Amino acid sequence: MTLMTRRAFAVSALALAAGCSNGIGGDGAQRLDARVDATLARMYADFPGTRQLADKSVGMLVMPVVTEAGLGFGGAYGRGALRVGGVTVDYYSATRASIGPQIGGQQYSHVLFFMTEDALREFRTSPGWAAGADVEYVFNNIGEALKAETTTSISPVIAVVFGQAGVRVGATIEGTKYTRIIP
């Protein structure tokens, strides 16, 4: 049995604190909606092909800031809004846990595009939706590659990750859970 060292405990506590204070704050729905609007504007400006993807989707979950940190064990946290028809219908948190050789921290934005009514319905009716094999991830920050990968996809859910800042290195096993919240 391995005991957690003080240093590992301190790093874990800092990662948890960073994840819980990822810049969104607790000012409620109005502030979160403003951050979602700004995130979408930045995504459309940097990656024009995502506008076509948004037009084809039946809904989008926009996570303006996700903060991630890890040292052996890791975690991430962010809050965002589900938009259907351009209108916010619910608010969600994203919580990620990871284990494996890793070190560092980063922040990023991501948007889940729900491409089918079934995928959106499953997401909205589940008590906590975990990202699984039916999600296609696009991490490339090069506009043309992002456009080609996302607009030709037939996946029920497409996740576009962009705006990465920070350094995190590792090979991990991880999972993300999305849960409905009241901001």
N, C-alpha and C positions, 0 to 999 in steps of 0.2 A: 504494500500500500504506500503510495507516494503522498507526502504531505505538501500542501501548497506553500511555497516560500513567501516571505513578505513581499519580495519584489514582484512575483507573479500575481499575488493578491492585489498589490497597488496598481499594476498595469491593468488587471481585470476591472478594478473599480473605476479607473480612469476611462477605460473603453465604455463601460456602462454609463458613466456620467456624460461622456461625449455623445453617445447615442441618444440619450434622453434630452440633451440640450443642443439639438442639431440646428439651431438658428431659427426654427419656426416659432418657438415660444408658445405661450398659452393665451394669445389674444383672440382666439376663437375663429369662427368660420370666415369672417371678413378678411382677416389677415392671410389665412390659408388660401382663400380664393384669389387674392391679389398675387401671391407667390405662384400659384398655378398658372394664372394669366401670363406672368412674366416668363415662366419656364416654357410655356407653349410658344410665346413670341420668340424667345431665343432659339428654340428647337427649329421652328419654321424658317428663321433667318439663316441659321447655320446649315441646316439640312432641308432644302426646299422640297425634296422628294417626300418628306414626312407629311406634307400637307395633303398629298394624294392619298397617302395611307390613312390619314385621319378622315378624309372624305369617304373612303371605302368602309371604315370601321363602324360598328354599331354602338361603340362606347370606348372611352379611354380612361385609364386610371393614371393620374399624373402625380408623381412623387417629386416635388421640387428639390429637396435635399435629403439624401440618405447619407448618414455618417457611419463609417465602418472602421473598426480597429481590431487588431488581434496580435497575440503573442502566444502561439500554441493553440489556445482557444480564442475564438473571435466572436464578434457580434456586430450587428448593424441595426439601425433604427431610423425610420423616417415617417412622415405623415403627408397625406395627399388627399386628393379629391377625385371621385368618379364622376365623369362627365358623360352624359347621354344627350345627343342632340345639341351639344354646346352648353348645356345647363348642368350645374352641379346637382347630383341627386343623393350622394352619400359621401362620407369622409372615411378614410381608412388609414391604418398604420401598417407599416411593413417592418417585420422583425426577422432578422436573419441570425442564425447561429452557425458557427463553423468550427471544425477541429482539423488539425493537421499542422505540418510545419509552415508557419506563417509569422510575419512580423510587419508592423506598420499600421498606417491609417490613411483613409481617404474619404472624400465626399464626392458624390455624384448625383445626377438627376436620372430618373428613368420614367418611361411612359409605357404602360401596357395597352396595346391596341387590341380590342376584342373584335375579331373579324366575323363572328357568327352570333346569332341570337342565342343559340344553345350555350356557347362559351360564356356570354355575358350573364345569362340566367343562372348558370351553375355558380359563377362567381358571386352573384348577389344573394343567392339563397343559401349558400354554405355558411356555417357559423365561423369558420376560419379557413380561408382558401390557401392551399399551399401550391406554390409554383411547381409544376411537374414536367413530365416529358412532352406535354402538348404545347409547351411554350417555346417559341423560337427566339433566341437572344441575338441581338445585333449590338456589338460593342465598338464597331469601327467609327472613328471620328472623321472619316474622310467622306464628304458629302456624296460624291457620285457612287462610291461603293455602298454606302448606306441606302441610297435610293434604289440601286439595283437589287439589293438583297431583300428589302422590305416590300417593295411594290410587286415583286413577282412571287411572293410567298403564298402558300395555301394553308398555312398553319392557322388554327383557330384563335391563337393568342400570339402576338408578336411583342417582345419587349425591346425597346430601344434605350440603350444606356449611353449617356453623353455627359459632357462637362466634368470629367474626372479631374480632381485636384488632390494631390498628396501622393504618398508612396506606400504601397502594400505589396509584399512579395510572398508567394507561397503556393502550395498545392494543397487544397483542402477539400473536404466533403462538407457540403453546406446545404441548407434548405431555407427558404423564405416563406413566411406565413403572413397573409394579409387579413386584417381583422377590422370590422366596422367599428368606428369610434364616434364620439360626440366631442367636437373640438371645444 
